[in-house]
Amino acid sequence: MNIPVRDELHAPWGNGDARARLYVDLAALRDNYRRYCTATSARVSAVVKADAYGLGFRPVVDTLYEAGCRMFFVAFTAEGVALRKHLRDVDIYVLSPLVGVESQVLLRFGLTPCLYDLDGVDAWLVATREANMTMPVVLHVESGINRLGMPEDEVRALCSDPRRRRGLHVALLMSHLACADDPASVRNAKQLQRFESLRRLFPGVPGSLSNSAGVFLGRDYHFDVVRVGIGLYGHDPHYRVTAPRVRPVVRFEAPLAQIKRLRVGEAVGYGAAFVSREDQQIGVVLAGYADGVDRRTYDPQAWPPMHVSLGGVRVRVLGRISMDMTTVDLSALSGRRVLVGDAVEFFGAAIPVEEVAEHLHTIPYELFTRIGSRVVRVYDV
Ligand SMILES: *Cc1c(COP(=O)(O)O)cnc(C)c1O
């Protein structure tokens, strides 16, 4: 095997910055938003929490705004403030407010809290009275996931208390599905039923139950607003059971920095976790766990091993993932031209993000949101 090395040029990677890159296809993002708009007659809001799932909130939000989106959900009040400073004429909903602590900020920046308990309701009533303001809220009711969400007894207590009920301008009744990614789960219909019964306590108030996966459970689940996150970012939560209904949006790449020969018995990386059984060539790639390459990517016991792609050819990862580096087996590239500076794809077009997520016993959401802050986001329009 003889792989030519042209390491004086490092040409393929280009542009004077060797850090890993997250390419974000904004045209695909826009297209995915439109696909959701076609799939439902409900209003399609975008969930842009956690820096738009790690993709970078400004370009994502601008793209969605251009596509017509005017309703955004974030997790934290501070995320809502950043979004408000960027866009004035949109509705911003905070999913996880701590109203007792944050009501002033919510009011000041015109952010709508999703209230999930009576303490929050009371804190909001006090804050709005003191500020002499009326502001709509979302009431987030529990229907079976048992995370944030107002338990049914509190919802009924709220409804039978005229002081609280009249003081509160409920603009949306929402709940969240636990098993929407599994269309066969009987829990979906149970949650739908509980949500419908709670809705009867709020006649005329619009409803919202579905996330990205819920939209694909059918029209019964749509109500008036759907809250779409991961689907916009290119992962179809039902990928196991159907052809993807959204386009991939992200590609994670890092450059090949060194190519070296190993003789039989030589070890690679910390702990000498990989020992070669034959003469072979390996490549050292400039992305490690600080960039979001999970350290569990290499597990000497796991089969099949995790793969990355070099010029469309799948090559396996070998040796412990370090903070800044990943080592890969170049045997599959025998006879091809491989250059220092070549791009190595960890997930994207050649390696589906779903494959990496399954290998790591996790979900694409976690992979996206764990892309390191030093990784350069590159936006393709
Ligand atoms: C994160 C979140 C969403 C978006 O979920 P996706 O599966 O990414 O579409 C919707 N609703 C709530 C309450 C959330 O926390």
The ligand as a Tripos MOL2 file, in Angstrom:
@<TRIPOS>MOLECULE
LIG
   15    15     1     0     0
SMALL
NO_CHARGES

@<TRIPOS>ATOM
      1 C1        -37.4530   20.8350   22.5670 C.3       1 LIG1
      2 C2        -38.9340   20.8700   22.5790 C.ar      1 LIG1
      3 C3        -39.6530   20.8220   21.3750 C.ar      1 LIG1
      4 C4        -39.0290   20.5260   20.0380 C.3       1 LIG1
      5 O1        -38.8480   19.1280   19.9450 O.3       1 LIG1
      6 P1        -38.3160   18.4360   18.5950 P.3       1 LIG1
      7 O2        -38.4030   16.9850   18.8940 O.co2     1 LIG1
      8 O3        -36.9070   18.8930   18.4310 O.co2     1 LIG1
      9 O4        -39.1810   18.8730   17.4980 O.co2     1 LIG1
     10 C5        -41.0320   21.0090   21.4440 C.ar      1 LIG1
     11 N1        -41.6510   21.1940   22.6250 N.ar      1 LIG1
     12 C6        -40.9980   21.2070   23.8070 C.ar      1 LIG1
     13 C7        -41.7480   21.3950   25.0720 C.3       1 LIG1
     14 C8        -39.6110   21.0310   23.8240 C.ar      1 LIG1
     15 O5        -38.9670   21.0100   25.0020 O.3       1 LIG1
@<TRIPOS>BOND
     1     1     2 1
     2     2     3 ar
     3     2    14 ar
     4     3     4 1
     5     3    10 ar
     6     4     5 1
     7     5     6 1
     8     6     7 2
     9     6     8 1
    10     6     9 1
    11    10    11 ar
    12    11    12 ar
    13    12    13 1
    14    12    14 ar
    15    14    15 1
@<TRIPOS>SUBSTRUCTURE
     1 LIG1         1 GROUP 0 **** ****
